[in-house]
């Protein structure tokens, strides 16, 4: 089952997103948001992995949650 989110988006960003959909870069706003989120997560994957590793090491060394 897909998850549903609600977000406040600045007007200028919303207009840019609508323009991309209108120009055919995405078939609808849902597709644009999904693709944007996927690309953002992929581009930050290394940073996230590093942070998780550092958190695990800190926990292992200090035993704090």
PyMOL commands that place a pseudoatom at each C-alpha (Angstrom):
pseudoatom trace, name=CA, resn=UNK, resi=1, chain=A, elem=C, hetatm=0, pos=[0.000, 0.000, 0.000]
pseudoatom trace, name=CA, resn=UNK, resi=2, chain=A, elem=C, hetatm=0, pos=[1.467, 3.379, -0.951]
pseudoatom trace, name=CA, resn=UNK, resi=3, chain=A, elem=C, hetatm=0, pos=[2.101, 5.957, 1.734]
pseudoatom trace, name=CA, resn=UNK, resi=4, chain=A, elem=C, hetatm=0, pos=[0.437, 9.336, 1.535]
pseudoatom trace, name=CA, resn=UNK, resi=5, chain=A, elem=C, hetatm=0, pos=[2.196, 12.551, 2.538]
pseudoatom trace, name=CA, resn=UNK, resi=6, chain=A, elem=C, hetatm=0, pos=[1.064, 16.119, 2.971]
pseudoatom trace, name=CA, resn=UNK, resi=7, chain=A, elem=C, hetatm=0, pos=[3.577, 18.914, 2.447]
pseudoatom trace, name=CA, resn=UNK, resi=8, chain=A, elem=C, hetatm=0, pos=[3.696, 22.676, 2.247]
pseudoatom trace, name=CA, resn=UNK, resi=9, chain=A, elem=C, hetatm=0, pos=[5.584, 23.740, -0.863]
pseudoatom trace, name=CA, resn=UNK, resi=10, chain=A, elem=C, hetatm=0, pos=[6.741, 27.310, -1.566]
pseudoatom trace, name=CA, resn=UNK, resi=11, chain=A, elem=C, hetatm=0, pos=[4.750, 28.912, -4.367]
pseudoatom trace, name=CA, resn=UNK, resi=12, chain=A, elem=C, hetatm=0, pos=[7.714, 29.321, -6.718]
pseudoatom trace, name=CA, resn=UNK, resi=13, chain=A, elem=C, hetatm=0, pos=[8.727, 25.662, -6.329]
pseudoatom trace, name=CA, resn=UNK, resi=14, chain=A, elem=C, hetatm=0, pos=[5.123, 24.574, -6.891]
pseudoatom trace, name=CA, resn=UNK, resi=15, chain=A, elem=C, hetatm=0, pos=[4.917, 26.639, -10.091]
pseudoatom trace, name=CA, resn=UNK, resi=16, chain=A, elem=C, hetatm=0, pos=[8.177, 25.133, -11.364]
pseudoatom trace, name=CA, resn=UNK, resi=17, chain=A, elem=C, hetatm=0, pos=[6.879, 21.638, -10.654]
pseudoatom trace, name=CA, resn=UNK, resi=18, chain=A, elem=C, hetatm=0, pos=[3.600, 22.353, -12.423]
pseudoatom trace, name=CA, resn=UNK, resi=19, chain=A, elem=C, hetatm=0, pos=[5.506, 23.693, -15.432]
pseudoatom trace, name=CA, resn=UNK, resi=20, chain=A, elem=C, hetatm=0, pos=[7.556, 20.489, -15.652]
pseudoatom trace, name=CA, resn=UNK, resi=21, chain=A, elem=C, hetatm=0, pos=[4.389, 18.390, -15.626]
pseudoatom trace, name=CA, resn=UNK, resi=22, chain=A, elem=C, hetatm=0, pos=[2.775, 20.680, -18.215]
pseudoatom trace, name=CA, resn=UNK, resi=23, chain=A, elem=C, hetatm=0, pos=[5.843, 20.329, -20.453]
pseudoatom trace, name=CA, resn=UNK, resi=24, chain=A, elem=C, hetatm=0, pos=[5.624, 16.543, -20.231]
pseudoatom trace, name=CA, resn=UNK, resi=25, chain=A, elem=C, hetatm=0, pos=[8.707, 15.891, -18.072]
pseudoatom trace, name=CA, resn=UNK, resi=26, chain=A, elem=C, hetatm=0, pos=[6.410, 13.869, -15.803]
pseudoatom trace, name=CA, resn=UNK, resi=27, chain=A, elem=C, hetatm=0, pos=[2.931, 12.548, -16.458]
pseudoatom trace, name=CA, resn=UNK, resi=28, chain=A, elem=C, hetatm=0, pos=[1.561, 14.003, -13.237]
pseudoatom trace, name=CA, resn=UNK, resi=29, chain=A, elem=C, hetatm=0, pos=[2.627, 15.615, -9.958]
pseudoatom trace, name=CA, resn=UNK, resi=30, chain=A, elem=C, hetatm=0, pos=[2.809, 12.284, -8.138]
pseudoatom trace, name=CA, resn=UNK, resi=31, chain=A, elem=C, hetatm=0, pos=[5.310, 10.930, -10.663]
pseudoatom trace, name=CA, resn=UNK, resi=32, chain=A, elem=C, hetatm=0, pos=[7.386, 14.113, -10.409]
pseudoatom trace, name=CA, resn=UNK, resi=33, chain=A, elem=C, hetatm=0, pos=[7.470, 13.986, -6.600]
pseudoatom trace, name=CA, resn=UNK, resi=34, chain=A, elem=C, hetatm=0, pos=[8.326, 10.269, -6.550]
pseudoatom trace, name=CA, resn=UNK, resi=35, chain=A, elem=C, hetatm=0, pos=[11.157, 10.700, -9.048]
pseudoatom trace, name=CA, resn=UNK, resi=36, chain=A, elem=C, hetatm=0, pos=[12.471, 13.790, -7.273]
pseudoatom trace, name=CA, resn=UNK, resi=37, chain=A, elem=C, hetatm=0, pos=[12.529, 12.026, -3.909]
pseudoatom trace, name=CA, resn=UNK, resi=38, chain=A, elem=C, hetatm=0, pos=[14.197, 8.954, -5.426]
pseudoatom trace, name=CA, resn=UNK, resi=39, chain=A, elem=C, hetatm=0, pos=[16.933, 11.077, -7.022]
pseudoatom trace, name=CA, resn=UNK, resi=40, chain=A, elem=C, hetatm=0, pos=[17.493, 13.047, -3.814]
pseudoatom trace, name=CA, resn=UNK, resi=41, chain=A, elem=C, hetatm=0, pos=[17.840, 9.874, -1.756]
pseudoatom trace, name=CA, resn=UNK, resi=42, chain=A, elem=C, hetatm=0, pos=[20.193, 8.288, -4.294]
pseudoatom trace, name=CA, resn=UNK, resi=43, chain=A, elem=C, hetatm=0, pos=[22.389, 11.386, -4.391]
pseudoatom trace, name=CA, resn=UNK, resi=44, chain=A, elem=C, hetatm=0, pos=[22.679, 11.392, -0.582]
pseudoatom trace, name=CA, resn=UNK, resi=45, chain=A, elem=C, hetatm=0, pos=[23.068, 7.633, -0.143]
pseudoatom trace, name=CA, resn=UNK, resi=46, chain=A, elem=C, hetatm=0, pos=[26.796, 7.793, 0.664]
pseudoatom trace, name=CA, resn=UNK, resi=47, chain=A, elem=C, hetatm=0, pos=[26.314, 10.543, 3.216]
pseudoatom trace, name=CA, resn=UNK, resi=48, chain=A, elem=C, hetatm=0, pos=[23.475, 8.651, 4.888]
pseudoatom trace, name=CA, resn=UNK, resi=49, chain=A, elem=C, hetatm=0, pos=[25.443, 5.395, 4.979]
pseudoatom trace, name=CA, resn=UNK, resi=50, chain=A, elem=C, hetatm=0, pos=[28.435, 7.166, 6.503]
pseudoatom trace, name=CA, resn=UNK, resi=51, chain=A, elem=C, hetatm=0, pos=[26.244, 8.782, 9.157]
pseudoatom trace, name=CA, resn=UNK, resi=52, chain=A, elem=C, hetatm=0, pos=[24.674, 5.420, 10.066]
pseudoatom trace, name=CA, resn=UNK, resi=53, chain=A, elem=C, hetatm=0, pos=[28.126, 3.860, 10.396]
pseudoatom trace, name=CA, resn=UNK, resi=54, chain=A, elem=C, hetatm=0, pos=[29.367, 6.713, 12.591]
pseudoatom trace, name=CA, resn=UNK, resi=55, chain=A, elem=C, hetatm=0, pos=[26.264, 6.438, 14.774]
pseudoatom trace, name=CA, resn=UNK, resi=56, chain=A, elem=C, hetatm=0, pos=[26.832, 2.686, 15.165]
pseudoatom trace, name=CA, resn=UNK, resi=57, chain=A, elem=C, hetatm=0, pos=[30.490, 3.212, 16.074]
pseudoatom trace, name=CA, resn=UNK, resi=58, chain=A, elem=C, hetatm=0, pos=[29.575, 5.875, 18.654]
pseudoatom trace, name=CA, resn=UNK, resi=59, chain=A, elem=C, hetatm=0, pos=[26.964, 3.570, 20.138]
pseudoatom trace, name=CA, resn=UNK, resi=60, chain=A, elem=C, hetatm=0, pos=[29.452, 0.681, 20.188]
pseudoatom trace, name=CA, resn=UNK, resi=61, chain=A, elem=C, hetatm=0, pos=[32.117, 2.759, 21.891]
pseudoatom trace, name=CA, resn=UNK, resi=62, chain=A, elem=C, hetatm=0, pos=[29.908, 4.545, 24.372]
pseudoatom trace, name=CA, resn=UNK, resi=63, chain=A, elem=C, hetatm=0, pos=[26.829, 2.326, 24.660]
pseudoatom trace, name=CA, resn=UNK, resi=64, chain=A, elem=C, hetatm=0, pos=[24.424, 5.255, 24.501]
pseudoatom trace, name=CA, resn=UNK, resi=65, chain=A, elem=C, hetatm=0, pos=[21.191, 5.305, 22.535]
for i in range(1, 65): cmd.bond("trace and resi %d" % i, "trace and resi %d" % (i + 1))
show_as sticks, trace
zoom trace
